[in-house]
Amino acid sequence: MPDTKYNGWTNRETWNVTLWLFNDQPRYNWMVAQFPAGCSGAESAEAFCRSIFGKKTPDKYLLDNVNWQEVAEAINEQ
């Protein structure tokens, strides 16, 4: 069975969203301010990212393919 993960994430889209969230200092600071006690789950992570990016990340990766639970867990680790 082939490994379908991308750099340890479910897929490239999930990896890409986390790069945009965690590798941009102003965006990271905003995210931390929005979730001071951690993200409440996949729905919160998705709503937050869609409010920032819309339907795609700035480099055109669709948010429809993102594993939002994985993004929420990453936010909670911060």
N, CA, C, O and CB atoms as a CASP TS submission, in Angstrom:
PFRMAT TS
TARGET T0000
AUTHOR 0000-0000-0000
METHOD Language model
MODEL 1
PARENT N/A
ATOM      1  N   MET     1       0.845  -1.176   0.000  1.00  0.00           N
ATOM      2  CA  MET     1       0.000   0.000   0.000  1.00  0.00           C
ATOM      3  C   MET     1       0.896   1.248   0.000  1.00  0.00           C
ATOM      4  O   MET     1       1.777   1.364   0.853  1.00  0.00           O
ATOM      5  CB  MET     1      -0.965  -0.007   1.229  1.00  0.00           C
ATOM      6  N   PRO     2       0.692   2.170  -0.927  1.00  0.00           N
ATOM      7  CA  PRO     2       1.543   3.363  -0.995  1.00  0.00           C
ATOM      8  C   PRO     2       1.238   4.337   0.140  1.00  0.00           C
ATOM      9  O   PRO     2       0.116   4.407   0.642  1.00  0.00           O
ATOM     10  CB  PRO     2       1.363   4.064  -2.343  1.00  0.00           C
ATOM     11  N   ASP     3       2.266   5.084   0.528  1.00  0.00           N
ATOM     12  CA  ASP     3       2.106   6.107   1.551  1.00  0.00           C
ATOM     13  C   ASP     3       1.469   7.334   0.914  1.00  0.00           C
ATOM     14  O   ASP     3       2.055   7.940   0.017  1.00  0.00           O
ATOM     15  CB  ASP     3       3.471   6.463   2.212  1.00  0.00           C
ATOM     16  N   THR     4       0.280   7.704   1.366  1.00  0.00           N
ATOM     17  CA  THR     4      -0.429   8.836   0.767  1.00  0.00           C
ATOM     18  C   THR     4      -0.241  10.112   1.573  1.00  0.00           C
ATOM     19  O   THR     4      -0.825  11.143   1.241  1.00  0.00           O
ATOM     20  CB  THR     4      -1.911   8.521   0.642  1.00  0.00           C
ATOM     21  N   LYS     5       0.554  10.058   2.612  1.00  0.00           N
ATOM     22  CA  LYS     5       0.765  11.246   3.434  1.00  0.00           C
ATOM     23  C   LYS     5       1.762  12.183   2.758  1.00  0.00           C
ATOM     24  O   LYS     5       2.516  11.781   1.871  1.00  0.00           O
ATOM     25  CB  LYS     5       1.263  10.853   4.840  1.00  0.00           C
ATOM     26  N   TYR     6       1.748  13.423   3.191  1.00  0.00           N
ATOM     27  CA  TYR     6       2.654  14.418   2.645  1.00  0.00           C
ATOM     28  C   TYR     6       3.368  15.104   3.798  1.00  0.00           C
ATOM     29  O   TYR     6       2.752  15.835   4.573  1.00  0.00           O
ATOM     30  CB  TYR     6       1.895  15.449   1.764  1.00  0.00           C
ATOM     31  N   ASN     7       4.671  14.865   3.908  1.00  0.00           N
ATOM     32  CA  ASN     7       5.478  15.441   4.991  1.00  0.00           C
ATOM     33  C   ASN     7       4.855  15.211   6.366  1.00  0.00           C
ATOM     34  O   ASN     7       4.925  16.080   7.235  1.00  0.00           O
ATOM     35  CB  ASN     7       5.665  16.932   4.762  1.00  0.00           C
ATOM     36  N   GLY     8       4.253  14.057   6.560  1.00  0.00           N
ATOM     37  CA  GLY     8       3.656  13.708   7.840  1.00  0.00           C
ATOM     38  C   GLY     8       2.205  14.139   8.000  1.00  0.00           C
ATOM     39  O   GLY     8       1.579  13.807   9.006  1.00  0.00           O
ATOM     40  N   TRP     9       1.659  14.863   7.043  1.00  0.00           N
ATOM     41  CA  TRP     9       0.266  15.325   7.068  1.00  0.00           C
ATOM     42  C   TRP     9      -0.574  14.427   6.179  1.00  0.00           C
ATOM     43  O   TRP     9      -0.037  13.690   5.353  1.00  0.00           O
ATOM     44  CB  TRP     9       0.156  16.807   6.609  1.00  0.00           C
ATOM     45  N   THR    10      -1.874  14.484   6.339  1.00  0.00           N
ATOM     46  CA  THR    10      -2.787  13.661   5.560  1.00  0.00           C
ATOM     47  C   THR    10      -2.572  13.816   4.059  1.00  0.00           C
ATOM     48  O   THR    10      -2.560  12.833   3.319  1.00  0.00           O
ATOM     49  CB  THR    10      -4.211  14.004   5.908  1.00  0.00           C
ATOM     50  N   ASN    11      -2.405  15.050   3.621  1.00  0.00           N
ATOM     51  CA  ASN    11      -2.219  15.325   2.188  1.00  0.00           C
ATOM     52  C   ASN    11      -1.519  16.670   2.019  1.00  0.00           C
ATOM     53  O   ASN    11      -1.277  17.384   2.992  1.00  0.00           O
ATOM     54  CB  ASN    11      -3.589  15.319   1.431  1.00  0.00           C
ATOM     55  N   ARG    12      -1.206  16.998   0.796  1.00  0.00           N
ATOM     56  CA  ARG    12      -0.492  18.243   0.514  1.00  0.00           C
ATOM     57  C   ARG    12      -1.311  19.474   0.913  1.00  0.00           C
ATOM     58  O   ARG    12      -0.744  20.460   1.383  1.00  0.00           O
ATOM     59  CB  ARG    12      -0.134  18.316  -0.967  1.00  0.00           C
ATOM     60  N   GLU    13      -2.619  19.432   0.734  1.00  0.00           N
ATOM     61  CA  GLU    13      -3.472  20.570   1.080  1.00  0.00           C
ATOM     62  C   GLU    13      -3.433  20.873   2.579  1.00  0.00           C
ATOM     63  O   GLU    13      -3.367  22.035   2.981  1.00  0.00           O
ATOM     64  CB  GLU    13      -4.909  20.299   0.643  1.00  0.00           C
ATOM     65  N   THR    14      -3.473  19.830   3.396  1.00  0.00           N
ATOM     66  CA  THR    14      -3.416  20.014   4.849  1.00  0.00           C
ATOM     67  C   THR    14      -2.060  20.580   5.243  1.00  0.00           C
ATOM     68  O   THR    14      -1.983  21.519   6.036  1.00  0.00           O
ATOM     69  CB  THR    14      -3.681  18.677   5.588  1.00  0.00           C
ATOM     70  N   TRP    15      -1.006  20.022   4.703  1.00  0.00           N
ATOM     71  CA  TRP    15       0.348  20.526   4.947  1.00  0.00           C
ATOM     72  C   TRP    15       0.449  21.991   4.550  1.00  0.00           C
ATOM     73  O   TRP    15       1.012  22.797   5.290  1.00  0.00           O
ATOM     74  CB  TRP    15       1.388  19.691   4.174  1.00  0.00           C
ATOM     75  N   ASN    16      -0.091  22.342   3.387  1.00  0.00           N
ATOM     76  CA  ASN    16      -0.010  23.692   2.863  1.00  0.00           C
ATOM     77  C   ASN    16      -0.729  24.696   3.760  1.00  0.00           C
ATOM     78  O   ASN    16      -0.205  25.779   4.024  1.00  0.00           O
ATOM     79  CB  ASN    16      -0.586  23.740   1.468  1.00  0.00           C
ATOM     80  N   VAL    17      -1.915  24.346   4.224  1.00  0.00           N
ATOM     81  CA  VAL    17      -2.663  25.245   5.109  1.00  0.00           C
ATOM     82  C   VAL    17      -1.864  25.498   6.387  1.00  0.00           C
ATOM     83  O   VAL    17      -1.788  26.635   6.853  1.00  0.00           O
ATOM     84  CB  VAL    17      -4.059  24.650   5.449  1.00  0.00           C
ATOM     85  N   THR    18      -1.275  24.460   6.951  1.00  0.00           N
ATOM     86  CA  THR    18      -0.510  24.661   8.177  1.00  0.00           C
ATOM     87  C   THR    18       0.726  25.516   7.924  1.00  0.00           C
ATOM     88  O   THR    18       1.134  26.281   8.798  1.00  0.00           O
ATOM     89  CB  THR    18      -0.104  23.317   8.774  1.00  0.00           C
ATOM     90  N   LEU    19       1.319  25.399   6.762  1.00  0.00           N
ATOM     91  CA  LEU    19       2.446  26.292   6.438  1.00  0.00           C
ATOM     92  C   LEU    19       1.999  27.746   6.447  1.00  0.00           C
ATOM     93  O   LEU    19       2.676  28.603   7.015  1.00  0.00           O
ATOM     94  CB  LEU    19       3.049  25.933   5.062  1.00  0.00           C
ATOM     95  N   TRP    20       0.871  28.024   5.823  1.00  0.00           N
ATOM     96  CA  TRP    20       0.363  29.395   5.781  1.00  0.00           C
ATOM     97  C   TRP    20      -0.009  29.904   7.167  1.00  0.00           C
ATOM     98  O   TRP    20       0.138  31.095   7.443  1.00  0.00           O
ATOM     99  CB  TRP    20      -0.844  29.479   4.862  1.00  0.00           C
ATOM    100  N   LEU    21      -0.484  29.030   8.039  1.00  0.00           N
ATOM    101  CA  LEU    21      -0.853  29.455   9.392  1.00  0.00           C
ATOM    102  C   LEU    21       0.354  29.671  10.299  1.00  0.00           C
ATOM    103  O   LEU    21       0.398  30.642  11.054  1.00  0.00           O
ATOM    104  CB  LEU    21      -1.770  28.433  10.016  1.00  0.00           C
ATOM    105  N   PHE    22       1.319  28.782  10.227  1.00  0.00           N
ATOM    106  CA  PHE    22       2.410  28.777  11.200  1.00  0.00           C
ATOM    107  C   PHE    22       3.683  29.469  10.737  1.00  0.00           C
ATOM    108  O   PHE    22       4.537  29.772  11.571  1.00  0.00           O
ATOM    109  CB  PHE    22       2.731  27.385  11.559  1.00  0.00           C
ATOM    110  N   ASN    23       3.847  29.730   9.454  1.00  0.00           N
ATOM    111  CA  ASN    23       5.099  30.298   8.955  1.00  0.00           C
ATOM    112  C   ASN    23       5.009  31.778   8.631  1.00  0.00           C
ATOM    113  O   ASN    23       5.958  32.345   8.090  1.00  0.00           O
ATOM    114  CB  ASN    23       5.536  29.557   7.736  1.00  0.00           C
ATOM    115  N   ASP    24       3.908  32.408   8.943  1.00  0.00           N
ATOM    116  CA  ASP    24       3.736  33.838   8.739  1.00  0.00           C
ATOM    117  C   ASP    24       3.472  34.443  10.119  1.00  0.00           C
ATOM    118  O   ASP    24       2.420  34.200  10.709  1.00  0.00           O
ATOM    119  CB  ASP    24       2.558  34.153   7.717  1.00  0.00           C
ATOM    120  N   GLN    25       4.412  35.222  10.633  1.00  0.00           N
ATOM    121  CA  GLN    25       4.329  35.691  12.019  1.00  0.00           C
ATOM    122  C   GLN    25       3.057  36.474  12.332  1.00  0.00           C
ATOM    123  O   GLN    25       2.415  36.181  13.341  1.00  0.00           O
ATOM    124  CB  GLN    25       5.515  36.546  12.327  1.00  0.00           C
ATOM    125  N   PRO    26       2.660  37.457  11.518  1.00  0.00           N
ATOM    126  CA  PRO    26       1.408  38.162  11.845  1.00  0.00           C
ATOM    127  C   PRO    26       0.192  37.235  11.846  1.00  0.00           C
ATOM    128  O   PRO    26      -0.673  37.357  12.713  1.00  0.00           O
ATOM    129  CB  PRO    26       1.177  39.294  10.856  1.00  0.00           C
ATOM    130  N   ARG    27       0.115  36.319  10.893  1.00  0.00           N
ATOM    131  CA  ARG    27      -1.015  35.382  10.842  1.00  0.00           C
ATOM    132  C   ARG    27      -0.975  34.437  12.035  1.00  0.00           C
ATOM    133  O   ARG    27      -2.012  34.132  12.624  1.00  0.00           O
ATOM    134  CB  ARG    27      -0.999  34.577   9.523  1.00  0.00           C
ATOM    135  N   TYR    28       0.209  33.976  12.388  1.00  0.00           N
ATOM    136  CA  TYR    28       0.372  33.100  13.543  1.00  0.00           C
ATOM    137  C   TYR    28      -0.095  33.813  14.819  1.00  0.00           C
ATOM    138  O   TYR    28      -0.829  33.241  15.624  1.00  0.00           O
ATOM    139  CB  TYR    28       1.848  32.652  13.680  1.00  0.00           C
ATOM    140  N   ASN    29       0.338  35.064  14.994  1.00  0.00           N
ATOM    141  CA  ASN    29      -0.067  35.828  16.179  1.00  0.00           C
ATOM    142  C   ASN    29      -1.582  35.988  16.234  1.00  0.00           C
ATOM    143  O   ASN    29      -2.178  35.886  17.305  1.00  0.00           O
ATOM    144  CB  ASN    29       0.609  37.208  16.186  1.00  0.00           C
ATOM    145  N   TRP    30      -2.201  36.237  15.095  1.00  0.00           N
ATOM    146  CA  TRP    30      -3.656  36.375  15.030  1.00  0.00           C
ATOM    147  C   TRP    30      -4.330  35.060  15.405  1.00  0.00           C
ATOM    148  O   TRP    30      -5.310  35.044  16.149  1.00  0.00           O
ATOM    149  CB  TRP    30      -4.099  36.821  13.622  1.00  0.00           C
ATOM    150  N   MET    31      -3.792  33.949  14.878  1.00  0.00           N
ATOM    151  CA  MET    31      -4.359  32.637  15.178  1.00  0.00           C
ATOM    152  C   MET    31      -4.283  32.355  16.683  1.00  0.00           C
ATOM    153  O   MET    31      -5.256  31.892  17.279  1.00  0.00           O
ATOM    154  CB  MET    31      -3.620  31.532  14.383  1.00  0.00           C
ATOM    155  N   VAL    32      -3.144  32.631  17.286  1.00  0.00           N
ATOM    156  CA  VAL    32      -2.979  32.397  18.721  1.00  0.00           C
ATOM    157  C   VAL    32      -3.952  33.274  19.517  1.00  0.00           C
ATOM    158  O   VAL    32      -4.505  32.832  20.524  1.00  0.00           O
ATOM    159  CB  VAL    32      -1.518  32.680  19.153  1.00  0.00           C
ATOM    160  N   ALA    33      -4.158  34.501  19.071  1.00  0.00           N
ATOM    161  CA  ALA    33      -5.111  35.382  19.747  1.00  0.00           C
ATOM    162  C   ALA    33      -6.546  34.882  19.604  1.00  0.00           C
ATOM    163  O   ALA    33      -7.352  35.051  20.519  1.00  0.00           O
ATOM    164  CB  ALA    33      -5.000  36.797  19.194  1.00  0.00           C
ATOM    165  N   GLN    34      -6.871  34.273  18.471  1.00  0.00           N
ATOM    166  CA  GLN    34      -8.214  33.755  18.246  1.00  0.00           C
ATOM    167  C   GLN    34      -8.488  32.487  19.042  1.00  0.00           C
ATOM    168  O   GLN    34      -9.636  32.204  19.385  1.00  0.00           O
ATOM    169  CB  GLN    34      -8.423  33.487  16.777  1.00  0.00           C
ATOM    170  N   PHE    35      -7.446  31.728  19.336  1.00  0.00           N
ATOM    171  CA  PHE    35      -7.584  30.451  20.045  1.00  0.00           C
ATOM    172  C   PHE    35      -6.683  30.415  21.282  1.00  0.00           C
ATOM    173  O   PHE    35      -5.797  29.563  21.358  1.00  0.00           O
ATOM    174  CB  PHE    35      -7.243  29.274  19.105  1.00  0.00           C
ATOM    175  N   PRO    36      -6.881  31.312  22.253  1.00  0.00           N
ATOM    176  CA  PRO    36      -5.983  31.354  23.411  1.00  0.00           C
ATOM    177  C   PRO    36      -6.024  30.078  24.264  1.00  0.00           C
ATOM    178  O   PRO    36      -5.036  29.730  24.912  1.00  0.00           O
ATOM    179  CB  PRO    36      -6.333  32.543  24.275  1.00  0.00           C
ATOM    180  N   ALA    37      -7.149  29.396  24.260  1.00  0.00           N
ATOM    181  CA  ALA    37      -7.263  28.160  25.041  1.00  0.00           C
ATOM    182  C   ALA    37      -7.225  26.933  24.139  1.00  0.00           C
ATOM    183  O   ALA    37      -7.521  25.823  24.581  1.00  0.00           O
ATOM    184  CB  ALA    37      -8.556  28.163  25.862  1.00  0.00           C
ATOM    185  N   GLY    38      -6.863  27.132  22.879  1.00  0.00           N
ATOM    186  CA  GLY    38      -6.845  26.039  21.923  1.00  0.00           C
ATOM    187  C   GLY    38      -8.080  26.056  21.044  1.00  0.00           C
ATOM    188  O   GLY    38      -9.102  26.654  21.379  1.00  0.00           O
ATOM    189  N   CYS    39      -7.961  25.401  19.940  1.00  0.00           N
ATOM    190  CA  CYS    39      -9.046  25.318  18.964  1.00  0.00           C
ATOM    191  C   CYS    39     -10.065  24.296  19.452  1.00  0.00           C
ATOM    192  O   CYS    39      -9.696  23.231  19.946  1.00  0.00           O
ATOM    193  CB  CYS    39      -8.506  24.936  17.548  1.00  0.00           C
ATOM    194  N   SER    40     -11.337  24.619  19.314  1.00  0.00           N
ATOM    195  CA  SER    40     -12.358  23.717  19.832  1.00  0.00           C
ATOM    196  C   SER    40     -12.631  22.526  18.917  1.00  0.00           C
ATOM    197  O   SER    40     -13.380  21.622  19.288  1.00  0.00           O
ATOM    198  CB  SER    40     -13.632  24.476  20.056  1.00  0.00           C
ATOM    199  N   GLY    41     -12.040  22.516  17.742  1.00  0.00           N
ATOM    200  CA  GLY    41     -12.205  21.357  16.875  1.00  0.00           C
ATOM    201  C   GLY    41     -12.108  21.701  15.409  1.00  0.00           C
ATOM    202  O   GLY    41     -11.765  22.819  15.025  1.00  0.00           O
ATOM    203  N   ALA    42     -12.419  20.710  14.605  1.00  0.00           N
ATOM    204  CA  ALA    42     -12.276  20.820  13.161  1.00  0.00           C
ATOM    205  C   ALA    42     -13.116  21.950  12.575  1.00  0.00           C
ATOM    206  O   ALA    42     -12.662  22.662  11.679  1.00  0.00           O
ATOM    207  CB  ALA    42     -12.653  19.515  12.510  1.00  0.00           C
ATOM    208  N   GLU    43     -14.332  22.118  13.073  1.00  0.00           N
ATOM    209  CA  GLU    43     -15.209  23.166  12.532  1.00  0.00           C
ATOM    210  C   GLU    43     -14.643  24.555  12.796  1.00  0.00           C
ATOM    211  O   GLU    43     -14.723  25.431  11.935  1.00  0.00           O
ATOM    212  CB  GLU    43     -16.612  23.054  13.138  1.00  0.00           C
ATOM    213  N   SER    44     -14.075  24.761  13.968  1.00  0.00           N
ATOM    214  CA  SER    44     -13.473  26.056  14.297  1.00  0.00           C
ATOM    215  C   SER    44     -12.247  26.327  13.432  1.00  0.00           C
ATOM    216  O   SER    44     -12.055  27.440  12.941  1.00  0.00           O
ATOM    217  CB  SER    44     -13.090  26.107  15.781  1.00  0.00           C
ATOM    218  N   ALA    45     -11.425  25.309  13.253  1.00  0.00           N
ATOM    219  CA  ALA    45     -10.233  25.466  12.424  1.00  0.00           C
ATOM    220  C   ALA    45     -10.622  25.800  10.988  1.00  0.00           C
ATOM    221  O   ALA    45     -10.029  26.681  10.365  1.00  0.00           O
ATOM    222  CB  ALA    45      -9.374  24.189  12.463  1.00  0.00           C
ATOM    223  N   GLU    46     -11.612  25.099  10.472  1.00  0.00           N
ATOM    224  CA  GLU    46     -12.052  25.354   9.099  1.00  0.00           C
ATOM    225  C   GLU    46     -12.635  26.757   8.963  1.00  0.00           C
ATOM    226  O   GLU    46     -12.303  27.472   8.018  1.00  0.00           O
ATOM    227  CB  GLU    46     -13.089  24.309   8.666  1.00  0.00           C
ATOM    228  N   ALA    47     -13.488  27.155   9.884  1.00  0.00           N
ATOM    229  CA  ALA    47     -14.095  28.488   9.812  1.00  0.00           C
ATOM    230  C   ALA    47     -13.030  29.573   9.865  1.00  0.00           C
ATOM    231  O   ALA    47     -13.103  30.553   9.123  1.00  0.00           O
ATOM    232  CB  ALA    47     -15.103  28.684  10.953  1.00  0.00           C
ATOM    233  N   PHE    48     -12.045  29.407  10.733  1.00  0.00           N
ATOM    234  CA  PHE    48     -10.964  30.380  10.847  1.00  0.00           C
ATOM    235  C   PHE    48     -10.182  30.474   9.536  1.00  0.00           C
ATOM    236  O   PHE    48      -9.935  31.571   9.035  1.00  0.00           O
ATOM    237  CB  PHE    48     -10.023  30.004  12.003  1.00  0.00           C
ATOM    238  N   CYS    49      -9.799  29.336   8.989  1.00  0.00           N
ATOM    239  CA  CYS    49      -9.004  29.333   7.753  1.00  0.00           C
ATOM    240  C   CYS    49      -9.803  29.863   6.569  1.00  0.00           C
ATOM    241  O   CYS    49      -9.260  30.582   5.729  1.00  0.00           O
ATOM    242  CB  CYS    49      -8.504  27.921   7.446  1.00  0.00           C
ATOM    243  N   ARG    50     -11.061  29.524   6.493  1.00  0.00           N
ATOM    244  CA  ARG    50     -11.878  30.037   5.386  1.00  0.00           C
ATOM    245  C   ARG    50     -12.091  31.544   5.511  1.00  0.00           C
ATOM    246  O   ARG    50     -12.237  32.231   4.499  1.00  0.00           O
ATOM    247  CB  ARG    50     -13.236  29.316   5.342  1.00  0.00           C
ATOM    248  N   SER    51     -12.112  32.060   6.724  1.00  0.00           N
ATOM    249  CA  SER    51     -12.247  33.515   6.883  1.00  0.00           C
ATOM    250  C   SER    51     -10.989  34.235   6.415  1.00  0.00           C
ATOM    251  O   SER    51     -11.050  35.389   5.990  1.00  0.00           O
ATOM    252  CB  SER    51     -12.539  33.872   8.351  1.00  0.00           C
ATOM    253  N   ILE    52      -9.864  33.562   6.491  1.00  0.00           N
ATOM    254  CA  ILE    52      -8.599  34.145   6.039  1.00  0.00           C
ATOM    255  C   ILE    52      -8.396  33.941   4.540  1.00  0.00           C
ATOM    256  O   ILE    52      -8.102  34.888   3.811  1.00  0.00           O
ATOM    257  CB  ILE    52      -7.428  33.535   6.812  1.00  0.00           C
ATOM    258  N   PHE    53      -8.555  32.704   4.090  1.00  0.00           N
ATOM    259  CA  PHE    53      -8.158  32.327   2.734  1.00  0.00           C
ATOM    260  C   PHE    53      -9.302  32.285   1.724  1.00  0.00           C
ATOM    261  O   PHE    53      -9.060  32.416   0.524  1.00  0.00           O
ATOM    262  CB  PHE    53      -7.502  30.997   2.770  1.00  0.00           C
ATOM    263  N   GLY    54     -10.510  32.111   2.168  1.00  0.00           N
ATOM    264  CA  GLY    54     -11.608  31.900   1.228  1.00  0.00           C
ATOM    265  C   GLY    54     -11.656  30.442   0.811  1.00  0.00           C
ATOM    266  O   GLY    54     -11.696  29.558   1.667  1.00  0.00           O
ATOM    267  N   LYS    55     -11.651  30.175  -0.476  1.00  0.00           N
ATOM    268  CA  LYS    55     -11.736  28.797  -0.981  1.00  0.00           C
ATOM    269  C   LYS    55     -10.376  28.155  -1.218  1.00  0.00           C
ATOM    270  O   LYS    55     -10.269  26.931  -1.296  1.00  0.00           O
ATOM    271  CB  LYS    55     -12.521  28.775  -2.263  1.00  0.00           C
ATOM    272  N   LYS    56      -9.325  28.988  -1.334  1.00  0.00           N
ATOM    273  CA  LYS    56      -7.981  28.483  -1.651  1.00  0.00           C
ATOM    274  C   LYS    56      -6.933  29.240  -0.851  1.00  0.00           C
ATOM    275  O   LYS    56      -7.132  30.392  -0.467  1.00  0.00           O
ATOM    276  CB  LYS    56      -7.689  28.605  -3.165  1.00  0.00           C
ATOM    277  N   THR    57      -5.815  28.570  -0.611  1.00  0.00           N
ATOM    278  CA  THR    57      -4.676  29.263  -0.015  1.00  0.00           C
ATOM    279  C   THR    57      -4.103  30.224  -1.058  1.00  0.00           C
ATOM    280  O   THR    57      -4.440  30.115  -2.237  1.00  0.00           O
ATOM    281  CB  THR    57      -3.584  28.247   0.479  1.00  0.00           C
ATOM    282  N   PRO    58      -3.254  31.154  -0.653  1.00  0.00           N
ATOM    283  CA  PRO    58      -2.687  32.092  -1.629  1.00  0.00           C
ATOM    284  C   PRO    58      -1.967  31.422  -2.802  1.00  0.00           C
ATOM    285  O   PRO    58      -1.864  32.008  -3.879  1.00  0.00           O
ATOM    286  CB  PRO    58      -1.732  33.008  -0.935  1.00  0.00           C
ATOM    287  N   ASP    59      -1.471  30.202  -2.600  1.00  0.00           N
ATOM    288  CA  ASP    59      -0.833  29.503  -3.714  1.00  0.00           C
ATOM    289  C   ASP    59      -1.771  28.495  -4.381  1.00  0.00           C
ATOM    290  O   ASP    59      -1.326  27.557  -5.043  1.00  0.00           O
ATOM    291  CB  ASP    59       0.419  28.794  -3.229  1.00  0.00           C
ATOM    292  N   LYS    60      -3.069  28.705  -4.195  1.00  0.00           N
ATOM    293  CA  LYS    60      -4.142  28.037  -4.952  1.00  0.00           C
ATOM    294  C   LYS    60      -4.454  26.594  -4.569  1.00  0.00           C
ATOM    295  O   LYS    60      -4.956  25.840  -5.403  1.00  0.00           O
ATOM    296  CB  LYS    60      -3.796  28.061  -6.369  1.00  0.00           C
ATOM    297  N   TYR    61      -4.172  26.188  -3.330  1.00  0.00           N
ATOM    298  CA  TYR    61      -4.585  24.857  -2.886  1.00  0.00           C
ATOM    299  C   TYR    61      -6.000  24.940  -2.326  1.00  0.00           C
ATOM    300  O   TYR    61      -6.288  25.785  -1.479  1.00  0.00           O
ATOM    301  CB  TYR    61      -3.599  24.287  -1.818  1.00  0.00           C
ATOM    302  N   LEU    62      -6.873  24.071  -2.796  1.00  0.00           N
ATOM    303  CA  LEU    62      -8.270  24.062  -2.355  1.00  0.00           C
ATOM    304  C   LEU    62      -8.395  23.673  -0.886  1.00  0.00           C
ATOM    305  O   LEU    62      -7.767  22.718  -0.428  1.00  0.00           O
ATOM    306  CB  LEU    62      -9.088  23.106  -3.215  1.00  0.00           C
ATOM    307  N   LEU    63      -9.210  24.421  -0.162  1.00  0.00           N
ATOM    308  CA  LEU    63      -9.455  24.099   1.238  1.00  0.00           C
ATOM    309  C   LEU    63     -10.423  22.933   1.395  1.00  0.00           C
ATOM    310  O   LEU    63     -10.531  22.362   2.480  1.00  0.00           O
ATOM    311  CB  LEU    63      -9.991  25.314   1.966  1.00  0.00           C
ATOM    312  N   ASP    64     -11.120  22.578   0.340  1.00  0.00           N
ATOM    313  CA  ASP    64     -12.077  21.470   0.412  1.00  0.00           C
ATOM    314  C   ASP    64     -11.405  20.134   0.706  1.00  0.00           C
ATOM    315  O   ASP    64     -12.060  19.211   1.190  1.00  0.00           O
ATOM    316  CB  ASP    64     -12.850  21.370  -0.886  1.00  0.00           C
ATOM    317  N   ASN    65     -10.114  20.015   0.426  1.00  0.00           N
ATOM    318  CA  ASN    65      -9.405  18.746   0.592  1.00  0.00           C
ATOM    319  C   ASN    65      -8.620  18.652   1.894  1.00  0.00           C
ATOM    320  O   ASN    65      -7.905  17.673   2.109  1.00  0.00           O
ATOM    321  CB  ASN    65      -8.474  18.538  -0.559  1.00  0.00           C
ATOM    322  N   VAL    66      -8.737  19.643   2.759  1.00  0.00           N
ATOM    323  CA  VAL    66      -7.949  19.712   3.987  1.00  0.00           C
ATOM    324  C   VAL    66      -8.543  18.822   5.077  1.00  0.00           C
ATOM    325  O   VAL    66      -9.763  18.724   5.212  1.00  0.00           O
ATOM    326  CB  VAL    66      -7.862  21.159   4.479  1.00  0.00           C
ATOM    327  N   ASN    67      -7.688  18.189   5.838  1.00  0.00           N
ATOM    328  CA  ASN    67      -8.107  17.428   7.013  1.00  0.00           C
ATOM    329  C   ASN    67      -8.165  18.420   8.178  1.00  0.00           C
ATOM    330  O   ASN    67      -7.145  18.710   8.804  1.00  0.00           O
ATOM    331  CB  ASN    67      -7.118  16.215   7.318  1.00  0.00           C
ATOM    332  N   TRP    68      -9.347  18.930   8.462  1.00  0.00           N
ATOM    333  CA  TRP    68      -9.504  19.993   9.458  1.00  0.00           C
ATOM    334  C   TRP    68      -9.234  19.519  10.870  1.00  0.00           C
ATOM    335  O   TRP    68      -8.800  20.311  11.707  1.00  0.00           O
ATOM    336  CB  TRP    68     -10.888  20.567   9.384  1.00  0.00           C
ATOM    337  N   GLN    69      -9.475  18.270  11.155  1.00  0.00           N
ATOM    338  CA  GLN    69      -9.164  17.741  12.485  1.00  0.00           C
ATOM    339  C   GLN    69      -7.663  17.808  12.733  1.00  0.00           C
ATOM    340  O   GLN    69      -7.226  18.128  13.839  1.00  0.00           O
ATOM    341  CB  GLN    69      -9.670  16.287  12.630  1.00  0.00           C
ATOM    342  N   GLU    70      -6.892  17.512  11.728  1.00  0.00           N
ATOM    343  CA  GLU    70      -5.445  17.567  11.849  1.00  0.00           C
ATOM    344  C   GLU    70      -4.962  19.012  12.047  1.00  0.00           C
ATOM    345  O   GLU    70      -4.037  19.260  12.820  1.00  0.00           O
ATOM    346  CB  GLU    70      -4.788  16.951  10.608  1.00  0.00           C
ATOM    347  N   VAL    71      -5.587  19.950  11.353  1.00  0.00           N
ATOM    348  CA  VAL    71      -5.247  21.364  11.524  1.00  0.00           C
ATOM    349  C   VAL    71      -5.595  21.814  12.943  1.00  0.00           C
ATOM    350  O   VAL    71      -4.806  22.511  13.581  1.00  0.00           O
ATOM    351  CB  VAL    71      -5.990  22.240  10.477  1.00  0.00           C
ATOM    352  N   ALA    72      -6.769  21.423  13.440  1.00  0.00           N
ATOM    353  CA  ALA    72      -7.185  21.780  14.798  1.00  0.00           C
ATOM    354  C   ALA    72      -6.191  21.229  15.823  1.00  0.00           C
ATOM    355  O   ALA    72      -5.839  21.925  16.775  1.00  0.00           O
ATOM    356  CB  ALA    72      -8.607  21.245  15.089  1.00  0.00           C
ATOM    357  N   GLU    73      -5.745  20.010  15.640  1.00  0.00           N
ATOM    358  CA  GLU    73      -4.766  19.417  16.551  1.00  0.00           C
ATOM    359  C   GLU    73      -3.451  20.194  16.520  1.00  0.00           C
ATOM    360  O   GLU    73      -2.821  20.384  17.560  1.00  0.00           O
ATOM    361  CB  GLU    73      -4.518  17.944  16.188  1.00  0.00           C
ATOM    362  N   ALA    74      -3.035  20.642  15.341  1.00  0.00           N
ATOM    363  CA  ALA    74      -1.806  21.431  15.223  1.00  0.00           C
ATOM    364  C   ALA    74      -1.958  22.767  15.936  1.00  0.00           C
ATOM    365  O   ALA    74      -1.033  23.218  16.612  1.00  0.00           O
ATOM    366  CB  ALA    74      -1.445  21.657  13.745  1.00  0.00           C
ATOM    367  N   ILE    75      -3.105  23.395  15.791  1.00  0.00           N
ATOM    368  CA  ILE    75      -3.367  24.659  16.488  1.00  0.00           C
ATOM    369  C   ILE    75      -3.305  24.441  17.995  1.00  0.00           C
ATOM    370  O   ILE    75      -2.741  25.259  18.721  1.00  0.00           O
ATOM    371  CB  ILE    75      -4.748  25.240  16.081  1.00  0.00           C
ATOM    372  N   ASN    76      -3.872  23.362  18.456  1.00  0.00           N
ATOM    373  CA  ASN    76      -3.900  23.080  19.894  1.00  0.00           C
ATOM    374  C   ASN    76      -2.518  22.791  20.465  1.00  0.00           C
ATOM    375  O   ASN    76      -2.309  22.941  21.668  1.00  0.00           O
ATOM    376  CB  ASN    76      -4.812  21.909  20.170  1.00  0.00           C
ATOM    377  N   GLU    77      -1.592  22.389  19.642  1.00  0.00           N
ATOM    378  CA  GLU    77      -0.231  22.119  20.107  1.00  0.00           C
ATOM    379  C   GLU    77       0.564  23.402  20.307  1.00  0.00           C
ATOM    380  O   GLU    77       1.644  23.365  20.895  1.00  0.00           O
ATOM    381  CB  GLU    77       0.490  21.215  19.121  1.00  0.00           C
ATOM    382  N   GLN    78       0.063  24.518  19.839  1.00  0.00           N
ATOM    383  CA  GLN    78       0.787  25.801  19.939  1.00  0.00           C
ATOM    384  C   GLN    78       0.671  26.390  21.305  1.00  0.00           C
ATOM    385  O   GLN    78       1.218  27.463  21.563  1.00  0.00           O
ATOM    386  CB  GLN    78       0.274  26.794  18.923  1.00  0.00           C
TER
END
